[in-house]
Amino acid sequence: MTLLRGLLWMSLLWPWLAPAAPGSWSAEAPPVRVAVPGRVYHSEELLPPGDAASRGNYIQKVRWRYSTPPGRSLRAWLCQGERCLRLSGNRGISETLQGPAWSPLSFRFQLPDGERRAVTVTDIQVLVNY
């Protein structure tokens, strides 16, 4: 009887003890207009669709992408909560953000020093591997 009870408990706990299966999710945000010097603009949150990133999975790698008009650049960060990664360009890959795969990401943008012309950021996307 004790063995049977132990097996029953193991069958109930197994989903929590088993390693999470790898996977990925992607999301897009609408354009962001960056207009006022010194102000940081936030994209909408980029969320995993449905249960694509179940609890227990953690980010392994993030690919990002955004577009600006030719010849224009911005300061940009990819954030998970208040933890942000300074981006070196409008596309790239990072293994730095390794938080929960189910929590939202967002971009932050700012005009570079001395720039006064507004910029509209488009094609804002992430692909998260967990």
Secondary structure, DSSP 4 states (H G I P E B T S, - for coil): -HHHHHHHHHHHHHHHHSPPPP-EEEEEE--EEE-STT--EEPPPB---TTTT-TT-B--EEEEEEE--TT---EEEEEETTEEEE-SSSEEEES---SBTTS-BEEEEEPPTT--S-EEEEEEEEEEE-
